[in-house]
Amino acid sequence: MAKAYINIGSNIGDRHALVGQAVAAIERALNGNAAVSDAYYSEPWGYDSPHPFLNVGMVVECGDMPVMELHRLLQRLQHDIDASPHRTDDGGYADRRIDIDLIAVDDVTVDTEELTLPHPRMHLRPFVLVPMMQLWGDWRHPVTGMTPAQMMSEIPDPG
């Protein structure tokens, strides 16, 4: 049974309620209980905003669902919670009520215009790696062979 690692974030609105709504929607859609990480709070990544993010990671069994179908399901669930765009008119990141990202599915690799797995910037993002270390610390990146903790150790200290 395949497992997926999903990262959920919110930095505007009732962040806890929105993230909880996303977790519940994913569990309902995949007919199962997920392992959900502790909350991880962080400053926005890749843009400036006064609104910090609340992030959680989740590991959920996705059976034999094709990866692209899982990706599209998560996109629909995100849109159902909040259809607002996640990008500015010039293509930059924007504040968001909910963001649901498929980060990895077992050792699957995908490189299409629609989806890249594992997520191409996961190794740069503590808000992805810290929850992943809690839930799926023995997972290894299928290209680099690195664990979440090894990737985390290579992120430069911002201080």
Disulfide bonds with the S-S distance in Angstrom:
none
